[in-house]
Amino acid sequence: MRLGLGLEDFTKAISLKTDFEGAYNNRGISKSALGDQKGAIEDYNIAISLKSDFITAYYNRGISKSALGDYKGAIEDYNKAINLKSDDTAAYNNRGLNKFYLGDYKGAIEDYTRAISLNSNYIIAYSNRGLSKSELGDFKGAIEEWTKQNPIE
């Protein structure tokens, strides 16, 4: 019986080459998709131990930490990803989300703004920035953000 999402294949690849960081990262993605966030984090940790500048593994580990409610830990991982690649729009957006979850709406807005400055078509960042503005009571600003993502013609 296949475990799905290539989990068996990644495990086999790891058994053949135990220092294959990509296989650990990809197995972590599979575990995460199956709801095993702790198992995914274990695999991302191994991938990072094998390749300390593995941006994708930091990013993915941040997703899993966030799913477990470890928002501060997720922010640390997004910080590492951003330090390695300063134009990573998704890392800025996801770091903003975790700041939002912690109630740091101004910090979240800064991250969404940075993501938008890197990619003006990054619609989700407009939406998220609108949510943060709404939490701060800036309803006019929130509506403006939501209008940017869905312009009325």
C-alpha positions, 0 to 999 in steps of 0.5 A: 500500500502506498502512503501517498504523495511520494512518501515511500519514494522519498524514504527509499531515496533517503535509504539509498543516500542518507545525505540527500537533503532534497529527499528529506525536504520533499518527504517533509512536504509529504508528511505535512500534506498528510497532517504530520507536522512534527514528522515534517519538522524532523525531516526539515531539521535533517535537511537543514543540518545537511545544507545550512542555507536550504531556503526552501527547508526553512520556509517549509519548516515555518509552514509546519511550525505555524500549523502547530501554533508555534508562530514565533518559531515560524517567524524565526524560520522565515527570518532565516529564509529572508536573510538567505534570499531577501526578495522572497515574497512568500516568506515576507507574506508568511512571516506577516501572517505569523505576526498577525496571529501574534497580534503584531498587526503593524509588523504584519503590515510591514511584511505585506508591504515588503511583499507587495513592493517585490511583486505588485501582483501578489494579491494575497498580500493586499488581502492580508494587509487589509485584514491587519488594517481592519484589526487596527481599526483602519476600516477605510484602509482595509477597504482600499486594500481589498479594492486593490485586489478586486478592482471595481470596473 
